[in-house]
Amino acid sequence: RSWDAEACCSLLFSLVWAPAAAGPPAFPELVRLNLAAPLAVAGACSLVGVSSGLVKWPNDVWAGVPPKKLSGVLLDYDGREAAVLGVGVNVLQDMSLHPAATSVATLLAAQTPSP
C-alpha cells in the first residue's frame, strides 16, 4: 500500500535504531520496539485530547466512533545493520482528495476537542 500525504498535513517521521547485535539476536528487541511504538503514538494522541484511541495490533492506531485509522507504524529491518521505524499520523488532510480513505481513515483534528 502507498501512503499519500499532502505537505504540512501529516506528522511523518522515521527513527533509525541500531541493535546491539545483528541478525536473529536482535529480534526480541525488534518485537518490543514494534509493539511499543503504536502504544507510544496512542499515548501521545491521548495527551492532545484523543479520548477514543486504541491500538489495532500490530501496528495501527485507530480512533473515533466507529473506529477509523488515525496512524500507522511500520518497522523495517535489513537483518544486518539497522532498523527503521516509520510513523505516520493523519492530522489535517483534505479527505475530499482521498475519497476511498474516508470510510477507513480519520484525522487527529477530527478526534480532538476544538479550542
C-alpha positions, 0 to 999 in steps of 0.5 A: 500500500502507498501512503499519500500525504499532502505537505504540512498535513501529516506528522511523518517521521522515521527513527533509525535504531541500531541493535546491539547485535545483528541478525536473529539476536536482535529480534526480541528487541525488534518485537518490543520496539514494534509493539511499543511504538503504536502504544507510544503514538496512542499515548501521545494522541491521548495527551492532545485530547484523543479520548477514543484511541486504541491500538489495532495490533500490530501496528495501527492506531485507530480512533473515533466512533466507529473506529477509523485509522488515525496512524500507522507504524511500520518497522523495517529491518535489513537483518544486518545493520539497522532498523527503521521505524516509520510513523505516520499520523493523519492530522489535517488532510483534505479527505475530499482528495482521498475519497476511498480513505474516508470510510477507513481513515480519520484525522487527529483534528477530527478526534480532538476537542476544538479550542 
